[in-house]
Amino acid sequence: MEKTYEIRVFGKVQGVGYRNYVNKIATSKNIKGKIENKEDGSVSIFACMKDDFIDSFVDDLKVGNTYSKVSCIKVEEVEDNILDDYKDFFIAY
């Protein structure tokens, strides 16, 4: 069963290639959704995936790439499947 999550990632995650890293991970796991920078320095991810993928995906988000440093991740399940129209994962600019 697919579920939709809103994930906020805090730390050194902007200007270091973190969104590209997440895009590659999400694409490899067939996760639909998007990632975007937020004004407070965090990134916001909306992700639609099989519910048994969330723990693995969050583990990947914690690791990050060479230049990032994740300090906190907040995950919230979103009731409405707002990502029905997305066919893949993308970086929002």
C-alpha positions in Angstrom: 0.0 0.0 0.0 1.3 3.4 -0.9 1.4 6.3 1.6 2.3 9.9 1.3 4.7 11.6 3.7 5.9 15.1 4.3 9.5 15.0 5.4 11.5 18.0 6.7 15.3 17.6 6.8 17.3 20.1 8.9 21.1 20.7 9.0 23.6 21.6 6.3 21.4 20.5 3.4 21.3 23.5 1.1 24.0 24.4 -1.4 25.8 21.1 -0.9 24.1 18.8 -3.5 21.7 17.3 -1.0 18.7 17.6 -3.3 20.5 15.8 -6.1 21.5 13.1 -3.7 17.9 12.6 -2.5 16.6 12.7 -6.1 18.9 9.8 -7.0 17.8 7.8 -4.0 14.1 8.4 -4.5 14.4 7.6 -8.2 16.2 4.3 -7.5 13.4 3.3 -5.1 10.6 4.4 -7.4 9.4 7.0 -5.0 7.2 9.7 -6.5 7.2 13.3 -5.2 9.4 16.4 -4.9 12.1 18.0 -2.8 12.6 21.8 -2.4 14.6 24.2 -0.3 12.8 26.1 2.4 13.6 29.7 3.6 14.7 28.4 7.1 17.6 26.4 5.5 15.9 23.0 5.6 14.6 21.0 2.7 11.0 19.7 2.4 10.2 16.4 0.7 6.8 15.1 -0.3 7.1 11.5 -1.1 4.6 8.8 -2.1 5.9 5.3 -1.6 5.1 1.8 -0.4 4.8 2.1 3.3 7.5 -0.5 4.0 10.1 1.8 2.2 9.8 4.8 4.6 12.4 3.5 7.2 15.0 2.7 4.5 14.4 6.1 2.8 14.8 8.0 6.1 18.0 6.1 6.8 19.3 7.2 3.4 18.3 10.8 4.2 20.2 10.7 7.5 23.4 9.6 5.7 23.3 12.4 3.1 26.1 13.0 0.7 29.7 13.9 1.4 29.1 17.6 1.9 25.8 17.5 3.8 25.3 17.1 7.6 21.8 16.2 8.7 20.9 17.2 12.2 17.2 16.4 12.4 14.5 14.7 10.3 10.7 15.1 10.9 8.3 12.7 9.2 4.6 13.1 9.0 2.1 11.0 7.1 -0.2 13.1 4.9 -3.8 11.8 4.8 -4.7 12.9 1.3 -2.6 11.4 -1.5 -1.6 14.8 -3.0 1.0 13.2 -5.2 -1.4 11.2 -7.4 -0.4 13.4 -10.4 3.3 12.9 -10.1 4.8 10.2 -12.3 8.3 10.4 -10.8 10.5 12.3 -8.3 11.8 15.8 -9.1 13.7 18.8 -7.6 11.5 21.9 -7.3 13.3 25.2 -7.9 
